[in-house]
Amino acid sequence: MLVLTRKPQETIRIGDGITITVIKTKGQGVRLGIEAPADVSVLRGELLAARDSFATKVSDAASSDTLGAEPAEANATPPKTPRSEPQVSHTRVKRSRVPSVLPDLLGEPGPLRAMMQGRASTGV
């Protein structure tokens, strides 16, 4: 791992097409700007872990479906399935409507949902 110290507005180049710029620092947080070609996916670490976890769950479910099937040859390789990116749609919501819309998107009870329901009822 290469560790570098950069000040705000300083950049780091990776290869020919990727530039990372330190936008600002605040406390222990750093805001980075990443310029990369369209064919290079840039994911936060927690999203990458979630995607890998989801892929593992899907492959586990697929393997449990084939438990009753006849055994395959010892040297056979499993067929590769293309990984497609999930389709995401975005809708702009006024800031005043966020407390009423966000709990519906969360779908499960939890501290954030309780907090947002509290804000929606108080009108904050």
Secondary structure, DSSP 8 states (H G I E B T S, - for coil): -------TT-EEEETTTEEEEEEEEETTEEEEEEE--TTS----HHHHHHHHHHHHHHHHHHHHHTTTS----TT-------------------GGGHHHHHHHHH-S-SHHHHHHHHHHHHT-
